[in-house]
Amino acid sequence: MNADLATGASRATEGLSGVGGAFTMCIIAFSVVFLVLGGLTGVIYGIKHIADGIARGAK
C-alpha cells in the first residue's frame, strides 16, 4: 500500500473523530436517507400519474 495514500486517508478521517465527527456523519446519513425516500415517493407518484392516464385512455 502506498504510504502517501495511507497518510491522506488518516488525515481525512481525523476530522470525523469525536462528537463533531459523529454529528457530521449523522447529518450525512439522515440526508441520504431522506433523499432516497423523497426519490421513491416521486417514483410512486409518477407511476400513479401514468396509471391514471392509461386508465383514462382505456375508457
PyMOL Python script that loads the backbone (N, CA, C, O; Angstrom):
from pymol import cmd

cmd.read_pdbstr("""\
ATOM      1  N   MET A   1       0.841  -1.176   0.000  1.00  0.00           N
ATOM      2  CA  MET A   1       0.000   0.000   0.000  1.00  0.00           C
ATOM      3  C   MET A   1       0.883   1.236   0.000  1.00  0.00           C
ATOM      4  O   MET A   1       1.917   1.265   0.669  1.00  0.00           O
ATOM      5  N   ASN A   2       0.496   2.220  -0.721  1.00  0.00           N
ATOM      6  CA  ASN A   2       1.253   3.453  -0.836  1.00  0.00           C
ATOM      7  C   ASN A   2       1.187   4.228   0.482  1.00  0.00           C
ATOM      8  O   ASN A   2       0.103   4.429   1.031  1.00  0.00           O
ATOM      9  N   ALA A   3       2.342   4.661   0.987  1.00  0.00           N
ATOM     10  CA  ALA A   3       2.385   5.371   2.266  1.00  0.00           C
ATOM     11  C   ALA A   3       1.689   6.720   2.177  1.00  0.00           C
ATOM     12  O   ALA A   3       1.058   7.160   3.138  1.00  0.00           O
ATOM     13  N   ASP A   4       1.799   7.380   1.026  1.00  0.00           N
ATOM     14  CA  ASP A   4       1.137   8.677   0.868  1.00  0.00           C
ATOM     15  C   ASP A   4      -0.384   8.523   0.926  1.00  0.00           C
ATOM     16  O   ASP A   4      -1.081   9.370   1.486  1.00  0.00           O
ATOM     17  N   LEU A   5      -0.884   7.448   0.347  1.00  0.00           N
ATOM     18  CA  LEU A   5      -2.322   7.199   0.363  1.00  0.00           C
ATOM     19  C   LEU A   5      -2.812   6.951   1.780  1.00  0.00           C
ATOM     20  O   LEU A   5      -3.862   7.458   2.173  1.00  0.00           O
ATOM     21  N   ALA A   6      -2.062   6.179   2.542  1.00  0.00           N
ATOM     22  CA  ALA A   6      -2.440   5.880   3.921  1.00  0.00           C
ATOM     23  C   ALA A   6      -2.420   7.145   4.766  1.00  0.00           C
ATOM     24  O   ALA A   6      -3.289   7.340   5.616  1.00  0.00           O
ATOM     25  N   THR A   7      -1.434   8.004   4.537  1.00  0.00           N
ATOM     26  CA  THR A   7      -1.354   9.257   5.290  1.00  0.00           C
ATOM     27  C   THR A   7      -2.529  10.157   4.942  1.00  0.00           C
ATOM     28  O   THR A   7      -3.105  10.792   5.826  1.00  0.00           O
ATOM     29  N   GLY A   8      -2.893  10.219   3.662  1.00  0.00           N
ATOM     30  CA  GLY A   8      -4.028  11.036   3.240  1.00  0.00           C
ATOM     31  C   GLY A   8      -5.330  10.536   3.827  1.00  0.00           C
ATOM     32  O   GLY A   8      -6.169  11.332   4.248  1.00  0.00           O
ATOM     33  N   ALA A   9      -5.507   9.234   3.858  1.00  0.00           N
ATOM     34  CA  ALA A   9      -6.727   8.659   4.431  1.00  0.00           C
ATOM     35  C   ALA A   9      -6.789   8.926   5.923  1.00  0.00           C
ATOM     36  O   ALA A   9      -7.861   9.179   6.473  1.00  0.00           O
ATOM     37  N   SER A  10      -5.647   8.870   6.572  1.00  0.00           N
ATOM     38  CA  SER A  10      -5.600   9.137   8.000  1.00  0.00           C
ATOM     39  C   SER A  10      -5.985  10.586   8.289  1.00  0.00           C
ATOM     40  O   SER A  10      -6.719  10.867   9.236  1.00  0.00           O
ATOM     41  N   ARG A  11      -5.483  11.501   7.463  1.00  0.00           N
ATOM     42  CA  ARG A  11      -5.821  12.915   7.658  1.00  0.00           C
ATOM     43  C   ARG A  11      -7.297  13.172   7.354  1.00  0.00           C
ATOM     44  O   ARG A  11      -7.913  14.030   7.987  1.00  0.00           O
ATOM     45  N   ALA A  12      -7.868  12.450   6.403  1.00  0.00           N
ATOM     46  CA  ALA A  12      -9.263  12.651   6.044  1.00  0.00           C
ATOM     47  C   ALA A  12     -10.189  12.206   7.169  1.00  0.00           C
ATOM     48  O   ALA A  12     -11.234  12.817   7.392  1.00  0.00           O
ATOM     49  N   THR A  13      -9.813  11.149   7.877  1.00  0.00           N
ATOM     50  CA  THR A  13     -10.674  10.650   8.953  1.00  0.00           C
ATOM     51  C   THR A  13     -10.407  11.340  10.277  1.00  0.00           C
ATOM     52  O   THR A  13     -11.170  11.149  11.225  1.00  0.00           O
ATOM     53  N   GLU A  14      -9.349  12.138  10.377  1.00  0.00           N
ATOM     54  CA  GLU A  14      -9.071  12.865  11.616  1.00  0.00           C
ATOM     55  C   GLU A  14     -10.204  13.810  11.967  1.00  0.00           C
ATOM     56  O   GLU A  14     -10.551  13.942  13.141  1.00  0.00           O
ATOM     57  N   GLY A  15     -10.789  14.471  10.977  1.00  0.00           N
ATOM     58  CA  GLY A  15     -11.861  15.418  11.220  1.00  0.00           C
ATOM     59  C   GLY A  15     -13.169  14.765  11.623  1.00  0.00           C
ATOM     60  O   GLY A  15     -14.089  15.448  12.075  1.00  0.00           O
ATOM     61  N   LEU A  16     -13.265  13.458  11.465  1.00  0.00           N
ATOM     62  CA  LEU A  16     -14.505  12.752  11.782  1.00  0.00           C
ATOM     63  C   LEU A  16     -14.453  12.057  13.130  1.00  0.00           C
ATOM     64  O   LEU A  16     -15.279  11.186  13.407  1.00  0.00           O
ATOM     65  N   SER A  17     -13.502  12.422  13.970  1.00  0.00           N
ATOM     66  CA  SER A  17     -13.416  11.792  15.286  1.00  0.00           C
ATOM     67  C   SER A  17     -14.075  12.674  16.328  1.00  0.00           C
ATOM     68  O   SER A  17     -14.123  13.895  16.179  1.00  0.00           O
ATOM     69  N   GLY A  18     -14.576  12.063  17.370  1.00  0.00           N
ATOM     70  CA  GLY A  18     -15.207  12.806  18.447  1.00  0.00           C
ATOM     71  C   GLY A  18     -16.669  13.093  18.171  1.00  0.00           C
ATOM     72  O   GLY A  18     -17.267  12.540  17.248  1.00  0.00           O
ATOM     73  N   VAL A  19     -17.234  13.969  18.989  1.00  0.00           N
ATOM     74  CA  VAL A  19     -18.655  14.293  18.896  1.00  0.00           C
ATOM     75  C   VAL A  19     -18.962  15.042  17.607  1.00  0.00           C
ATOM     76  O   VAL A  19     -19.999  14.809  16.987  1.00  0.00           O
ATOM     77  N   GLY A  20     -18.073  15.937  17.201  1.00  0.00           N
ATOM     78  CA  GLY A  20     -18.293  16.685  15.958  1.00  0.00           C
ATOM     79  C   GLY A  20     -18.338  15.778  14.744  1.00  0.00           C
ATOM     80  O   GLY A  20     -19.158  15.969  13.845  1.00  0.00           O
ATOM     81  N   GLY A  21     -17.467  14.802  14.719  1.00  0.00           N
ATOM     82  CA  GLY A  21     -17.459  13.848  13.613  1.00  0.00           C
ATOM     83  C   GLY A  21     -18.693  12.979  13.596  1.00  0.00           C
ATOM     84  O   GLY A  21     -19.245  12.685  12.536  1.00  0.00           O
ATOM     85  N   ALA A  22     -19.128  12.565  14.789  1.00  0.00           N
ATOM     86  CA  ALA A  22     -20.346  11.759  14.878  1.00  0.00           C
ATOM     87  C   ALA A  22     -21.551  12.567  14.405  1.00  0.00           C
ATOM     88  O   ALA A  22     -22.417  12.045  13.703  1.00  0.00           O
ATOM     89  N   PHE A  23     -21.603  13.832  14.789  1.00  0.00           N
ATOM     90  CA  PHE A  23     -22.711  14.687  14.359  1.00  0.00           C
ATOM     91  C   PHE A  23     -22.688  14.879  12.843  1.00  0.00           C
ATOM     92  O   PHE A  23     -23.735  14.853  12.196  1.00  0.00           O
ATOM     93  N   THR A  24     -21.500  15.069  12.280  1.00  0.00           N
ATOM     94  CA  THR A  24     -21.370  15.228  10.833  1.00  0.00           C
ATOM     95  C   THR A  24     -21.844  13.973  10.102  1.00  0.00           C
ATOM     96  O   THR A  24     -22.590  14.063   9.128  1.00  0.00           O
ATOM     97  N   MET A  25     -21.413  12.811  10.570  1.00  0.00           N
ATOM     98  CA  MET A  25     -21.828  11.560   9.940  1.00  0.00           C
ATOM     99  C   MET A  25     -23.337  11.342  10.088  1.00  0.00           C
ATOM    100  O   MET A  25     -23.977  10.807   9.184  1.00  0.00           O
ATOM    101  N   CYS A  26     -23.899  11.752  11.213  1.00  0.00           N
ATOM    102  CA  CYS A  26     -25.342  11.635  11.436  1.00  0.00           C
ATOM    103  C   CYS A  26     -26.102  12.495  10.430  1.00  0.00           C
ATOM    104  O   CYS A  26     -27.077  12.038   9.834  1.00  0.00           O
ATOM    105  N   ILE A  27     -25.669  13.719  10.243  1.00  0.00           N
ATOM    106  CA  ILE A  27     -26.325  14.625   9.294  1.00  0.00           C
ATOM    107  C   ILE A  27     -26.230  14.069   7.874  1.00  0.00           C
ATOM    108  O   ILE A  27     -27.207  14.108   7.126  1.00  0.00           O
ATOM    109  N   ILE A  28     -25.065  13.555   7.501  1.00  0.00           N
ATOM    110  CA  ILE A  28     -24.890  12.983   6.162  1.00  0.00           C
ATOM    111  C   ILE A  28     -25.807  11.772   5.982  1.00  0.00           C
ATOM    112  O   ILE A  28     -26.459  11.640   4.946  1.00  0.00           O
ATOM    113  N   ALA A  29     -25.861  10.894   6.976  1.00  0.00           N
ATOM    114  CA  ALA A  29     -26.681   9.686   6.875  1.00  0.00           C
ATOM    115  C   ALA A  29     -28.166  10.039   6.758  1.00  0.00           C
ATOM    116  O   ALA A  29     -28.865   9.481   5.912  1.00  0.00           O
ATOM    117  N   PHE A  30     -28.648  10.949   7.590  1.00  0.00           N
ATOM    118  CA  PHE A  30     -30.058  11.334   7.525  1.00  0.00           C
ATOM    119  C   PHE A  30     -30.373  12.018   6.201  1.00  0.00           C
ATOM    120  O   PHE A  30     -31.454  11.820   5.645  1.00  0.00           O
ATOM    121  N   SER A  31     -29.452  12.813   5.697  1.00  0.00           N
ATOM    122  CA  SER A  31     -29.680  13.478   4.411  1.00  0.00           C
ATOM    123  C   SER A  31     -29.834  12.455   3.297  1.00  0.00           C
ATOM    124  O   SER A  31     -30.734  12.566   2.465  1.00  0.00           O
ATOM    125  N   VAL A  32     -28.964  11.467   3.281  1.00  0.00           N
ATOM    126  CA  VAL A  32     -29.027  10.431   2.245  1.00  0.00           C
ATOM    127  C   VAL A  32     -30.339   9.653   2.358  1.00  0.00           C
ATOM    128  O   VAL A  32     -30.986   9.378   1.348  1.00  0.00           O
ATOM    129  N   VAL A  33     -30.730   9.302   3.575  1.00  0.00           N
ATOM    130  CA  VAL A  33     -31.971   8.544   3.772  1.00  0.00           C
ATOM    131  C   VAL A  33     -33.170   9.333   3.260  1.00  0.00           C
ATOM    132  O   VAL A  33     -34.012   8.789   2.546  1.00  0.00           O
ATOM    133  N   PHE A  34     -33.252  10.620   3.623  1.00  0.00           N
ATOM    134  CA  PHE A  34     -34.410  11.399   3.210  1.00  0.00           C
ATOM    135  C   PHE A  34     -34.387  11.711   1.716  1.00  0.00           C
ATOM    136  O   PHE A  34     -35.447  11.846   1.104  1.00  0.00           O
ATOM    137  N   LEU A  35     -33.214  11.828   1.121  1.00  0.00           N
ATOM    138  CA  LEU A  35     -33.152  11.994  -0.336  1.00  0.00           C
ATOM    139  C   LEU A  35     -33.662  10.745  -1.044  1.00  0.00           C
ATOM    140  O   LEU A  35     -34.398  10.843  -2.026  1.00  0.00           O
ATOM    141  N   VAL A  36     -33.276   9.579  -0.552  1.00  0.00           N
ATOM    142  CA  VAL A  36     -33.743   8.321  -1.155  1.00  0.00           C
ATOM    143  C   VAL A  36     -35.255   8.180  -0.973  1.00  0.00           C
ATOM    144  O   VAL A  36     -35.958   7.801  -1.910  1.00  0.00           O
ATOM    145  N   LEU A  37     -35.758   8.483   0.226  1.00  0.00           N
ATOM    146  CA  LEU A  37     -37.203   8.393   0.454  1.00  0.00           C
ATOM    147  C   LEU A  37     -37.964   9.376  -0.425  1.00  0.00           C
ATOM    148  O   LEU A  37     -39.029   9.041  -0.945  1.00  0.00           O
ATOM    149  N   GLY A  38     -37.440  10.570  -0.599  1.00  0.00           N
ATOM    150  CA  GLY A  38     -38.078  11.539  -1.483  1.00  0.00           C
ATOM    151  C   GLY A  38     -38.095  11.065  -2.920  1.00  0.00           C
ATOM    152  O   GLY A  38     -39.088  11.248  -3.624  1.00  0.00           O
ATOM    153  N   GLY A  39     -37.000  10.452  -3.365  1.00  0.00           N
ATOM    154  CA  GLY A  39     -36.948   9.909  -4.719  1.00  0.00           C
ATOM    155  C   GLY A  39     -37.939   8.785  -4.923  1.00  0.00           C
ATOM    156  O   GLY A  39     -38.604   8.716  -5.956  1.00  0.00           O
ATOM    157  N   LEU A  40     -38.041   7.899  -3.938  1.00  0.00           N
ATOM    158  CA  LEU A  40     -39.012   6.806  -4.041  1.00  0.00           C
ATOM    159  C   LEU A  40     -40.441   7.332  -4.053  1.00  0.00           C
ATOM    160  O   LEU A  40     -41.292   6.807  -4.771  1.00  0.00           O
ATOM    161  N   THR A  41     -40.706   8.364  -3.265  1.00  0.00           N
ATOM    162  CA  THR A  41     -42.034   8.972  -3.270  1.00  0.00           C
ATOM    163  C   THR A  41     -42.349   9.550  -4.644  1.00  0.00           C
ATOM    164  O   THR A  41     -43.466   9.410  -5.143  1.00  0.00           O
ATOM    165  N   GLY A  42     -41.365  10.197  -5.251  1.00  0.00           N
ATOM    166  CA  GLY A  42     -41.553  10.739  -6.599  1.00  0.00           C
ATOM    167  C   GLY A  42     -41.845   9.651  -7.615  1.00  0.00           C
ATOM    168  O   GLY A  42     -42.693   9.825  -8.490  1.00  0.00           O
ATOM    169  N   VAL A  43     -41.149   8.536  -7.503  1.00  0.00           N
ATOM    170  CA  VAL A  43     -41.387   7.417  -8.417  1.00  0.00           C
ATOM    171  C   VAL A  43     -42.796   6.862  -8.228  1.00  0.00           C
ATOM    172  O   VAL A  43     -43.483   6.564  -9.205  1.00  0.00           O
ATOM    173  N   ILE A  44     -43.224   6.723  -6.982  1.00  0.00           N
ATOM    174  CA  ILE A  44     -44.573   6.201  -6.706  1.00  0.00           C
ATOM    175  C   ILE A  44     -45.635   7.117  -7.296  1.00  0.00           C
ATOM    176  O   ILE A  44     -46.565   6.648  -7.953  1.00  0.00           O
ATOM    177  N   TYR A  45     -45.502   8.428  -7.066  1.00  0.00           N
ATOM    178  CA  TYR A  45     -46.484   9.366  -7.617  1.00  0.00           C
ATOM    179  C   TYR A  45     -46.427   9.404  -9.141  1.00  0.00           C
ATOM    180  O   TYR A  45     -47.457   9.555  -9.798  1.00  0.00           O
ATOM    181  N   GLY A  46     -45.231   9.267  -9.705  1.00  0.00           N
ATOM    182  CA  GLY A  46     -45.112   9.225 -11.162  1.00  0.00           C
ATOM    183  C   GLY A  46     -45.820   8.026 -11.753  1.00  0.00           C
ATOM    184  O   GLY A  46     -46.526   8.149 -12.754  1.00  0.00           O
ATOM    185  N   ILE A  47     -45.639   6.865 -11.143  1.00  0.00           N
ATOM    186  CA  ILE A  47     -46.307   5.653 -11.622  1.00  0.00           C
ATOM    187  C   ILE A  47     -47.820   5.791 -11.484  1.00  0.00           C
ATOM    188  O   ILE A  47     -48.569   5.376 -12.368  1.00  0.00           O
ATOM    189  N   LYS A  48     -48.266   6.378 -10.368  1.00  0.00           N
ATOM    190  CA  LYS A  48     -49.707   6.585 -10.163  1.00  0.00           C
ATOM    191  C   LYS A  48     -50.268   7.510 -11.236  1.00  0.00           C
ATOM    192  O   LYS A  48     -51.351   7.262 -11.767  1.00  0.00           O
ATOM    193  N   HIS A  49     -49.541   8.566 -11.555  1.00  0.00           N
ATOM    194  CA  HIS A  49     -49.976   9.516 -12.577  1.00  0.00           C
ATOM    195  C   HIS A  49     -50.052   8.846 -13.949  1.00  0.00           C
ATOM    196  O   HIS A  49     -51.010   9.058 -14.693  1.00  0.00           O
ATOM    197  N   ILE A  50     -49.058   8.050 -14.280  1.00  0.00           N
ATOM    198  CA  ILE A  50     -49.045   7.338 -15.566  1.00  0.00           C
ATOM    199  C   ILE A  50     -50.192   6.332 -15.627  1.00  0.00           C
ATOM    200  O   ILE A  50     -50.853   6.205 -16.658  1.00  0.00           O
ATOM    201  N   ALA A  51     -50.432   5.612 -14.516  1.00  0.00           N
ATOM    202  CA  ALA A  51     -51.513   4.631 -14.493  1.00  0.00           C
ATOM    203  C   ALA A  51     -52.871   5.314 -14.650  1.00  0.00           C
ATOM    204  O   ALA A  51     -53.755   4.784 -15.324  1.00  0.00           O
ATOM    205  N   ASP A  52     -53.042   6.478 -14.037  1.00  0.00           N
ATOM    206  CA  ASP A  52     -54.307   7.223 -14.199  1.00  0.00           C
ATOM    207  C   ASP A  52     -54.494   7.642 -15.659  1.00  0.00           C
ATOM    208  O   ASP A  52     -55.605   7.578 -16.185  1.00  0.00           O
ATOM    209  N   GLY A  53     -53.428   8.063 -16.302  1.00  0.00           N
ATOM    210  CA  GLY A  53     -53.522   8.444 -17.707  1.00  0.00           C
ATOM    211  C   GLY A  53     -53.861   7.266 -18.600  1.00  0.00           C
ATOM    212  O   GLY A  53     -54.639   7.406 -19.544  1.00  0.00           O
ATOM    213  N   ILE A  54     -53.291   6.115 -18.314  1.00  0.00           N
ATOM    214  CA  ILE A  54     -53.593   4.915 -19.101  1.00  0.00           C
ATOM    215  C   ILE A  54     -55.046   4.490 -18.877  1.00  0.00           C
ATOM    216  O   ILE A  54     -55.734   4.089 -19.815  1.00  0.00           O
ATOM    217  N   ALA A  55     -55.508   4.581 -17.618  1.00  0.00           N
ATOM    218  CA  ALA A  55     -56.889   4.183 -17.312  1.00  0.00           C
ATOM    219  C   ALA A  55     -57.894   5.106 -18.001  1.00  0.00           C
ATOM    220  O   ALA A  55     -58.942   4.644 -18.455  1.00  0.00           O
ATOM    221  N   ARG A  56     -57.591   6.395 -18.083  1.00  0.00           N
ATOM    222  CA  ARG A  56     -58.487   7.328 -18.777  1.00  0.00           C
ATOM    223  C   ARG A  56     -58.513   7.048 -20.269  1.00  0.00           C
ATOM    224  O   ARG A  56     -59.555   7.172 -20.912  1.00  0.00           O
ATOM    225  N   GLY A  57     -57.376   6.673 -20.816  1.00  0.00           N
ATOM    226  CA  GLY A  57     -57.299   6.390 -22.254  1.00  0.00           C
ATOM    227  C   GLY A  57     -58.003   5.109 -22.642  1.00  0.00           C
ATOM    228  O   GLY A  57     -58.429   4.957 -23.786  1.00  0.00           O
ATOM    229  N   ALA A  58     -58.131   4.189 -21.706  1.00  0.00           N
ATOM    230  CA  ALA A  58     -58.766   2.898 -21.986  1.00  0.00           C
ATOM    231  C   ALA A  58     -60.287   2.992 -21.993  1.00  0.00           C
ATOM    232  O   ALA A  58     -60.952   2.091 -22.504  1.00  0.00           O
ATOM    233  N   LYS A  59     -60.842   4.045 -21.448  1.00  0.00           N
ATOM    234  CA  LYS A  59     -62.312   4.173 -21.378  1.00  0.00           C
ATOM    235  C   LYS A  59     -62.920   4.527 -22.714  1.00  0.00           C
ATOM    236  O   LYS A  59     -64.138   4.669 -22.820  1.00  0.00           O
TER     237      LYS A  59
END
""", "prot")
cmd.dss("prot")
cmd.show_as("cartoon", "prot")
cmd.util.cbc("prot")
cmd.orient("prot")
